[in-house]
Amino acid sequence: MEIYNKMSSEYDSLFVENMLQFQNSLQENWNSNGWFTNFYPSLGVRQKEPCDLLFYGQALNGWASGFDVYDAVSETQIKESITASNRYFAKLGHSPLDWVNVRWSNDTYDQIVADPTAKKFYDNKTDYRTFRSFFWKAVYKLTSDYYGYNRSSWDWSKKIAWSNLYKIAPDGENPNSFLKVSQLDIAAQLIALEIEELQPKYCIVLTNYSWWAPFKSLLQTRDIEYDQSLTNIVAFEEFKGTKIIVTTRPRFGNAETHVNHLLALIK
């Protein structure tokens, strides 16, 4: 399947190394289900297009790619991870992130999958609807407002990159402390490469500070002073020319206050 964009071969090698190190760390300490989701950055921008905004979540609770820690890691798994994050429906000019728009509500989903080829592409037997997600509400609203797009348009999805702090997680849940430590060092290296290769103006880390703190330490980011009245902002930092903004992370909400506080820093 054709992919929209991807990271460098250097990144891919480190991504595989992360799987291998994670697998090794679990060999003597894991006797549960061996299946883990494995997330590769999803790029709404094309090669050589500017990417002002790089968004980070915590870790995925489920995804279309993964691996079993009890099996040998193969080269096909990196290809599956790239495809899962960067496949796209070319017929309608979509980017890999347009699944968020398609799955926003039952109405938008039904409208798109009226096309049989779109139904085949987007039908993965889930009733998940992204309008419930605080994360995606913050992402599309902030990106739309940053670029001056109408929020009802889908233009935002071709302007951003999306990643997660931890690339490996148990299927259906967040990684616990042991699983975080088992991948932390390379996870930080992957973030450094994402910033170096994409060169975003801003990284928006929608995770809360406790998830970000280990990465700040490993990356040795520089603190930047900011207006403390922006209460949904918990850190403002810089790494290799990119401004990093860490926010609080409520489970629910319309994200309007978060977007306003972020825009106050960005603009």
Backbone hydrogen bonds in HBPLUS format (Angstrom, degrees):
<---DONOR---> <-ACCEPTOR-->    atom                        ^
c    i                          cat <-CA-CA->   ^        H-A-AA   ^      H-
h    n   atom  resd res      DA  || num        DHA   H-A  angle D-A-AA Bond
n    s   type  num  typ     dist DA aas  dist angle  dist       angle   num
A0004-TYR N   A0086-ASN O   2.85 MM  82  5.48 159.6  1.89 153.2 158.8     1
A0012-ASP N   A0008-SER O   3.00 MM   4  6.35 158.9  2.04 147.2 153.1     2
A0013-SER N   A0009-SER O   2.99 MM   4  6.22 155.3  2.05 147.0 152.3     3
A0014-LEU N   A0010-GLU O   3.16 MM   4  6.45 157.1  2.21 146.3 152.1     4
A0015-PHE N   A0011-TYR O   2.83 MM   4  6.08 150.2  1.92 152.5 162.2     5
A0016-VAL N   A0012-ASP O   3.03 MM   4  6.33 154.4  2.10 149.0 154.2     6
A0017-GLU N   A0013-SER O   2.97 MM   4  6.23 156.8  2.03 143.6 150.7     7
A0018-ASN N   A0014-LEU O   2.91 MM   4  6.16 144.1  2.04 143.6 152.7     8
A0019-MET N   A0015-PHE O   3.31 MM   4  6.71 150.4  2.40 140.4 146.8     9
A0019-MET N   A0016-VAL O   3.02 MM   3  5.16 116.4  2.44  98.5 113.5    10
A0020-LEU N   A0016-VAL O   3.01 MM   4  6.38 161.6  2.04 155.2 160.1    11
A0021-GLN N   A0017-GLU O   2.87 MM   4  6.05 166.1  1.88 154.9 158.1    12
A0022-PHE N   A0018-ASN O   2.96 MM   4  5.99 160.5  2.00 144.8 150.9    13
A0023-GLN N   A0019-MET O   2.85 MM   4  6.03 159.3  1.90 148.9 155.0    14
A0024-ASN N   A0020-LEU O   2.93 MM   4  6.17 159.5  1.97 148.2 153.6    15
A0025-SER N   A0021-GLN O   2.94 MM   4  6.14 155.9  2.00 149.3 155.7    16
A0026-LEU N   A0022-PHE O   3.23 MM   4  6.46 134.0  2.46 141.6 152.5    17
A0026-LEU N   A0023-GLN O   3.20 MM   3  5.35 137.0  2.40  98.5 110.0    18
A0027-GLN N   A0024-ASN O   3.30 MM   3  5.36 149.1  2.40 100.9 109.3    19
A0029-ASN N   A0026-LEU O   3.05 MM   3  4.98 145.5  2.17 101.1 111.9    20
A0069-VAL N   A0034-GLY O   2.89 MM  35  5.12 158.5  1.93 139.1 138.6    21
A0036-PHE N   A0067-PHE O   2.93 MM  31  5.61 163.4  1.95 158.9 163.5    22
A0067-PHE N   A0036-PHE O   2.93 MM  31  5.61 149.6  2.03 153.6 163.1    23
A0037-THR N   A0169-ALA O   2.81 MM 132  5.39 145.0  1.93 173.1 170.4    24
A0169-ALA N   A0037-THR O   3.22 MM 132  5.39 155.2  2.29 135.1 140.8    25
A0038-ASN N   A0065-SER O   3.18 MM  27  5.79 156.5  2.23 123.3 123.2    26
A0039-PHE N   A0167-LYS O   2.80 MM 128  4.89 164.8  1.83 144.2 149.5    27
A0042-SER N   A0162-TRP O   2.92 MM 120  5.22 159.7  1.97 159.0 161.3    28
A0162-TRP N   A0042-SER O   2.88 MM 120  5.22 163.2  1.91 155.9 161.3    29
A0044-GLY N   A0160-ILE O   2.85 MM 116  5.29 147.7  1.95 155.2 165.9    30
A0049-GLU N   A0046-ARG O   3.09 MM   3  5.43 162.5  2.12 129.0 130.1    31
A0201-LYS N   A0052-ASP O   3.03 MM 149  4.72 125.1  2.34 102.1 116.7    32
A0202-TYR N   A0052-ASP O   2.88 MM 150  6.09 162.2  1.91 166.0 170.8    33
A0161-ALA N   A0053-LEU O   3.19 MM 108  6.65 147.2  2.30 151.2 159.4    34
A0054-LEU N   A0202-TYR O   2.98 MM 148  6.34 159.4  2.03 157.3 163.6    35
A0204-ILE N   A0054-LEU O   2.86 MM 150  6.22 152.8  1.94 146.5 155.6    36
A0055-PHE N   A0161-ALA O   2.93 MM 106  6.30 166.2  1.95 160.1 157.6    37
A0163-SER N   A0055-PHE O   2.86 MM 108  6.22 161.1  1.89 165.6 172.1    38
A0056-TYR N   A0204-ILE O   2.88 MM 148  6.17 159.9  1.92 156.0 154.1    39
A0206-LEU N   A0056-TYR O   3.04 MM 150  6.08 148.6  2.14 159.7 161.2    40
A0057-GLY N   A0163-SER O   3.02 MM 106  6.51 148.6  2.12 139.0 146.9    41
A0165-LEU N   A0057-GLY O   3.04 MM 108  6.36 159.8  2.08 145.8 147.0    42
A0166-TYR N   A0058-GLN O   3.11 MM 108  6.38 172.7  2.12 166.7 169.0    43
A0172-GLY N   A0061-ASN O   2.35 MM 111  4.30 128.8  1.59 126.1 142.7    44
A0071-ASP N   A0068-ASP O   2.98 MM   3  5.49 167.7  1.99 119.3 123.1    45
A0077-GLN N   A0074-SER O   3.14 MM   3  5.71 149.9  2.24 110.8 118.5    46
A0080-GLU N   A0076-THR O   2.90 MM   4  6.18 152.5  1.98 147.5 155.4    47
A0081-SER N   A0077-GLN O   2.96 MM   4  6.15 151.0  2.05 141.1 148.8    48
A0082-ILE N   A0078-ILE O   2.95 MM   4  6.18 160.8  1.98 150.0 154.5    49
A0083-THR N   A0079-LYS O   2.96 MM   4  6.10 165.2  1.98 148.4 152.8    50
A0084-ALA N   A0080-GLU O   2.88 MM   4  5.99 158.9  1.92 145.7 151.7    51
A0085-SER N   A0081-SER O   3.28 MM   4  6.44 149.2  2.38 142.6 148.8    52
A0086-ASN N   A0082-ILE O   2.93 MM   4  5.93 136.4  2.12 146.3 159.0    53
A0087-ARG N   A0083-THR O   2.92 MM   4  5.16 123.2  2.25 149.4 143.2    54
A0094-HIS N   A0089-PHE O   3.15 MM   5  5.33 157.6  2.21 151.0 144.8    55
A0093-GLY N   A0090-ALA O   2.87 MM   3  4.78 162.6  1.90 108.3 113.6    56
A0098-ASP N   A0095-SER O   3.07 MM   3  5.44 168.5  2.08 116.6 120.0    57
A0100-VAL N   A0097-LEU O   3.11 MM   3  5.92 156.1  2.17 118.8 123.7    58
A0101-ASN N   A0098-ASP O   3.05 MM   3  5.05 116.5  2.47  95.8 110.5    59
A0102-VAL N   A0098-ASP O   2.86 MM   4  6.16 167.7  1.87 158.3 161.7    60
A0103-ARG N   A0099-TRP O   2.89 MM   4  5.88 159.1  1.94 143.0 148.3    61
A0104-TRP N   A0101-ASN O   3.19 MM   3  5.05 163.0  2.22 105.9 107.4    62
A0130-THR N   A0103-ARG O   2.88 MM  27  5.89 144.6  2.00 126.8 136.5    63
A0131-PHE N   A0104-TRP O   3.29 MM  27  5.06 146.4  2.41 127.6 127.2    64
A0109-TYR N   A0105-SER O   3.03 MM   4  6.15 164.7  2.05 150.8 155.7    65
A0110-ASP N   A0106-ASN O   2.86 MM   4  5.93 167.6  1.88 150.0 153.9    66
A0111-GLN N   A0107-ASP O   3.00 MM   4  6.14 153.9  2.07 146.7 153.9    67
A0112-ILE N   A0108-THR O   3.14 MM   4  6.35 160.1  2.18 148.8 152.7    68
A0113-VAL N   A0109-TYR O   2.97 MM   4  6.15 175.8  1.97 163.4 164.8    69
A0115-ASP N   A0112-ILE O   3.21 MM   3  6.23 169.7  2.22 125.3 127.1    70
A0118-ALA N   A0115-ASP O   3.02 MM   3  5.22 119.8  2.39 103.6 118.9    71
A0119-LYS N   A0115-ASP O   2.91 MM   4  6.21 153.9  1.98 156.4 165.0    72
A0120-LYS N   A0116-PRO O   3.02 MM   4  6.28 155.9  2.08 144.0 149.6    73
A0121-PHE N   A0117-THR O   3.07 MM   4  6.25 148.2  2.17 137.7 146.2    74
A0122-TYR N   A0118-ALA O   2.85 MM   4  6.01 168.3  1.87 158.9 160.7    75
A0123-ASP N   A0119-LYS O   2.89 MM   4  5.43 137.9  2.07 144.5 151.0    76
A0132-ARG N   A0129-ARG O   3.27 MM   3  6.28 170.2  2.28 124.9 127.7    77
A0133-SER N   A0130-THR O   2.94 MM   3  5.32 161.7  1.98 115.8 121.7    78
A0137-LYS N   A0133-SER O   3.10 MM   4  6.27 153.9  2.17 147.1 154.7    79
A0138-ALA N   A0134-PHE O   2.96 MM   4  6.18 159.8  2.00 155.3 160.2    80
A0139-VAL N   A0135-PHE O   2.99 MM   4  6.25 157.3  2.04 148.7 155.6    81
A0140-TYR N   A0136-TRP O   3.03 MM   4  6.09 177.2  2.03 148.9 149.6    82
A0141-LYS N   A0137-LYS O   3.16 MM   4  6.03 158.8  2.21 141.8 148.3    83
A0142-LEU N   A0138-ALA O   2.98 MM   4  5.87 163.8  2.01 144.7 150.1    84
A0143-THR N   A0139-VAL O   3.03 MM   4  6.05 168.5  2.04 151.1 154.9    85
A0144-SER N   A0140-TYR O   3.00 MM   4  5.92 160.2  2.04 139.1 145.4    86
A0145-ASP N   A0141-LYS O   2.95 MM   4  6.07 165.0  1.97 150.8 155.1    87
A0146-TYR N   A0142-LEU O   2.80 MM   4  5.90 157.7  1.85 152.1 159.1    88
A0147-TYR N   A0143-THR O   3.09 MM   4  6.25 156.5  2.15 149.1 153.6    89
A0148-GLY N   A0144-SER O   2.89 MM   4  5.81 113.2  2.35 135.5 152.6    90
A0149-TYR N   A0144-SER O   2.74 MM   5  4.69 147.4  1.85 146.5 147.6    91
A0148-GLY N   A0145-ASP O   3.27 MM   3  4.89 145.3  2.39  90.7 100.7    92
A0153-SER N   A0150-ASN O   2.95 MM   3  5.50 163.4  1.98 118.1 123.7    93
A0157-SER N   A0154-TRP O   3.30 MM   3  6.09 151.0  2.38 119.9 125.1    94
A0158-LYS N   A0155-ASP O   3.18 MM   3  5.96 171.7  2.19 125.3 127.8    95
A0159-LYS N   A0156-TRP O   3.06 MM   3  5.46 157.9  2.11 123.7 123.4    96
A0173-GLU N   A0170-PRO O   3.20 MM   3  5.59 169.7  2.21 132.6 130.0    97
A0180-LYS N   A0176-ASN O   2.93 MM   4  6.17 146.2  2.04 153.8 164.2    98
A0181-VAL N   A0177-SER O   3.03 MM   4  6.26 169.8  2.04 154.0 155.7    99
A0182-SER N   A0178-PHE O   3.02 MM   4  6.16 147.7  2.13 142.9 152.2   100
A0183-GLN N   A0180-LYS O   3.11 MM   3  5.66 163.2  2.14 114.8 120.1   101
A0184-LEU N   A0180-LYS O   2.96 MM   4  5.76 118.8  2.34 146.8 164.0   102
A0187-ALA N   A0183-GLN O   2.85 MM   4  5.86 152.0  1.93 157.2 166.2   103
A0188-ALA N   A0184-LEU O   2.94 MM   4  6.17 154.2  2.00 157.1 161.4   104
A0189-GLN N   A0185-ASP O   3.21 MM   4  6.54 151.7  2.29 139.0 146.9   105
A0190-LEU N   A0186-ILE O   2.80 MM   4  6.07 151.2  1.89 151.9 159.5   106
A0191-ILE N   A0187-ALA O   3.06 MM   4  6.35 152.8  2.14 143.7 150.6   107
A0192-ALA N   A0188-ALA O   2.98 MM   4  6.27 158.0  2.03 147.8 153.8   108
A0193-LEU N   A0189-GLN O   3.01 MM   4  6.30 155.7  2.07 145.7 151.7   109
A0194-GLU N   A0190-LEU O   2.89 MM   4  6.14 153.9  1.95 147.7 155.4   110
A0195-ILE N   A0191-ILE O   3.01 MM   4  6.28 160.0  2.05 154.3 158.3   111
A0196-GLU N   A0192-ALA O   2.94 MM   4  6.15 160.7  1.98 147.2 153.3   112
A0197-GLU N   A0193-LEU O   2.82 MM   4  5.87 162.0  1.86 153.4 157.4   113
A0198-LEU N   A0194-GLU O   2.98 MM   4  5.86 161.7  2.01 143.1 149.0   114
A0199-GLN N   A0195-ILE O   2.84 MM   4  5.24 142.7  1.98 133.8 143.6   115
A0243-LYS N   A0201-LYS O   3.02 MM  42  6.19 164.3  2.04 148.5 144.8   116
A0203-CYS N   A0243-LYS O   2.76 MM  40  6.19 155.0  1.82 156.5 163.0   117
A0245-ILE N   A0203-CYS O   2.82 MM  42  6.14 169.8  1.83 176.0 178.0   118
A0205-VAL N   A0245-ILE O   2.76 MM  40  5.95 170.1  1.77 159.2 162.4   119
A0247-THR N   A0205-VAL O   3.01 MM  42  6.31 162.0  2.05 160.9 159.8   120
A0208-ASN N   A0247-THR O   2.94 MM  39  5.42 126.1  2.24 169.0 166.9   121
A0212-TRP N   A0209-TYR O   3.00 MM   3  5.01 117.0  2.41  96.4 112.7   122
A0213-ALA N   A0209-TYR O   2.83 MM   4  5.84 152.4  1.90 165.2 170.6   123
A0215-PHE N   A0212-TRP O   2.86 MM   3  5.48 131.0  2.11 123.0 136.1   124
A0216-LYS N   A0212-TRP O   3.10 MM   4  6.35 152.5  2.18 150.5 158.3   125
A0217-SER N   A0213-ALA O   3.17 MM   4  6.41 161.1  2.20 153.3 157.1   126
A0218-LEU N   A0214-PRO O   3.15 MM   4  6.37 159.1  2.20 140.4 145.5   127
A0219-LEU N   A0215-PHE O   2.82 MM   4  5.84 163.1  1.85 151.8 156.9   128
A0220-GLN N   A0216-LYS O   2.82 MM   4  5.60 128.7  2.08 138.2 150.6   129
A0222-ARG N   A0238-GLU O   2.97 MM  16  5.07 169.9  1.98 146.9 149.0   130
A0238-GLU N   A0222-ARG O   2.77 MM  16  5.07 131.4  2.01 135.4 150.6   131
A0224-ILE N   A0236-PHE O   2.80 MM  12  5.43 152.4  1.88 159.5 150.4   132
A0230-LEU N   A0227-ASP O   3.08 MM   3  5.94 167.8  2.10 122.5 126.1   133
A0231-THR N   A0229-SER O   2.94 MM   2  5.33 125.8  2.24 107.1  91.1   134
A0233-ILE N   A0230-LEU O   3.01 MM   3  5.73 164.4  2.04 123.5 128.3   135
A0248-THR N   A0232-ASN O   3.02 MM  16  5.45 148.5  2.12 141.9 147.2   136
A0234-VAL N   A0246-VAL O   2.80 MM  12  5.60 166.6  1.82 148.6 152.6   137
A0246-VAL N   A0235-ALA O   2.96 MM  11  5.02 167.1  1.97 139.9 144.1   138
A0237-GLU N   A0244-ILE O   2.80 MM   7  4.91 166.9  1.82 149.4 153.9   139
A0244-ILE N   A0237-GLU O   2.72 MM   7  4.91 169.0  1.74 133.0 136.8   140
A0239-PHE N   A0242-THR O   2.89 MM   3  5.26 157.7  1.94 148.4 155.7   141
A0242-THR N   A0239-PHE O   3.02 MM   3  5.26 166.0  2.04 116.8 119.5   142
A0259-VAL N   A0255-ALA O   2.94 MM   4  6.13 164.3  1.96 158.2 162.5   143
A0260-ASN N   A0256-GLU O   2.95 MM   4  6.20 160.1  1.99 151.2 156.5   144
A0261-HIS N   A0257-THR O   2.95 MM   4  6.17 160.0  1.99 151.8 156.8   145
A0262-LEU N   A0258-HIS O   2.88 MM   4  6.10 159.8  1.92 153.1 159.0   146
A0263-LEU N   A0259-VAL O   2.88 MM   4  6.06 163.9  1.90 152.9 157.3   147
A0264-ALA N   A0260-ASN O   3.00 MM   4  6.18 144.1  2.13 139.4 149.1   148
A0265-LEU N   A0261-HIS O   3.33 MM   4  6.68 141.6  2.49 139.6 147.8   149
A0265-LEU N   A0262-LEU O   3.09 MM   3  5.30 129.3  2.35 100.9 113.5   150
A0266-ILE N   A0262-LEU O   2.90 MM   4  6.16 164.0  1.93 154.6 159.7   151
A0267-LYS N   A0263-LEU O   2.77 MM   4  5.53 164.9  1.80 145.0 149.8   152
